[in-house]
Amino acid sequence: MPQSLPASLALARACLIDICTPAGPPVPLGGRSRRRWVRKLPYVVAALFTALLLPLTANVLANEYGLEFGLALSLAVAQTVPLLVAVRRPLLAWAIAFAAGVAAAAALLSEPVNHDWTWPWPPPTVIGMLLLLLAVGMRERRPTLVSVWLATGVAGAVLRSVSPERSSSNVWITLFVVGGMLMLLAGALRERGDARRALAEQETISEAERARRTLLEERTRIARELHDVVAHHMSVITVQADSAPYRLAGLPEEAREEFGAIAATARESLTEMRRLLGVLRSEDASGAGGGTELAPQPGVARIPQLVEATVRSGLPVELAMPDPLPEAVPQTVDLSAYRIVQEALANVVRHAPGAATRVSVSAGDAGTGLMVLVVNAAAADRDVRPVETAGTGHGLVGMRERVRLVGGTLDTGPLPDGGFRVAARLPFTTAPDADEEDSVSP
């Protein structure tokens, strides 16, 4: 028995602390709303009822219930001013006003009996308590709401039983029932709002994760393609360095050793690159679909084939390309131009089926780069539903990464007539690293 008593006290203390602990930070009621008037409304209501109830409570306690004016005013202040605190701390405000209401009822026990009283709560006190119970219901958790509701009912029942002859009305029951209904309604609305906010936050997090995963997948794909580009040049360096002593007669021994060192370094670089690529490859890259990893990478020369395949799918596309094609186009630029056109045409097929589209590839100023432009009008048939009605913008992620790779610029956006434009400038020489972050337009 002695051991069970401290355990019970500890449990009761823990429950009391949990009940009295606010549910969260002192965010104003309605403070999470996007509407400014909703955020200001609790302050206006609290100030209005405080201004109305303060003189009314003081006058009723002094003139109707017979309390000394100074005491009546003090109790009125303690019961009504907490309405201002309730905007941020409803539980604290209720505790102060509830204690002041009980103190006022205890003070009235010393006054002569008047059957015209509403006992134990005067009418202004009932109004103020209902407002505070509503505020508590909008903020606190269920255990706290139940405790506050029961405390209000028990206090009213006890005070009513102490001096039942003071009034024939059961105002404490009215406060208990109506207050419970208000708290139940406010609690349900609060839980519904919390659930909607949690769902919106989860959707935001999921969308961010999808965008991040798409970005990582696109970077991995670019890394694989970059391996094919760089590996070709490294292989050429290795072959040339290995064959130089045989192709060039009369090389001194120092030159032969230098060529051997160059070939060894190139082979080591190829080995390290293949190891890195092995980490980036997916598990099924060597399976049925793995053969595509070994296929030659497409470039600008294959854009006409891409456009032709798109036209066969039912999309009217007009192509403008220089003839002949620019010479000595870096492979990274060559591949990036093809992928940008490929993704842009795929977006037109998904979002604007049948729209007239123009693809233009041209050489930059003085042959220093490529200009890629894909412009489509609005969907030709408004009655035909697009394959996707709302895009996530993930397809643009790959374009930006490819443009960033070569140090170019990308400009995308809707057109006034309902179409869309994708414009990319791909220089043949990569911009300095310090300018990479600013090289891609949003």
Order of alpha helices (4+ residues) and beta strands (2+ residues): alpha-alpha-alpha-alpha-alpha-alpha-alpha-alpha-alpha-alpha-beta-alpha-beta-beta-alpha-beta-beta
